[in-house]
């Protein structure tokens, strides 16, 4: 067993711990799990903001966030916005919208959202 193998084992454990933490955090809410979400059907899902960036789409500013709940991830895009007060990395959010496939990722455009405690 080399140093690389030890590093892989440590990072795998960290990912498992993070996955368990997120699953436990959102178990109390009655939302659809991200892994069970159906495309082209309105859903309410919740997750923790993993990544966020401002990425213009067709020349229009857009805030793009990736949320995860321990079972999966979804990309949420708010068109026409440069920032959204209260939405920060690590914050929990509930979104209500219609997901669709965009290449390999699942995307929800301009959903209604609620920031969770």
Secondary structure, DSSP 8 states (H G I E B T S, - for coil): --HHHHHHHHHHHHHHHHHHHHHHHHHTS----GGG--TTSEEEEEEEEEEEEE--BTTB-EEEEEEE-SS-EEEEEEET-S--TT--TT-EEEEEEEEEEETTEEEEES-EEEEE-
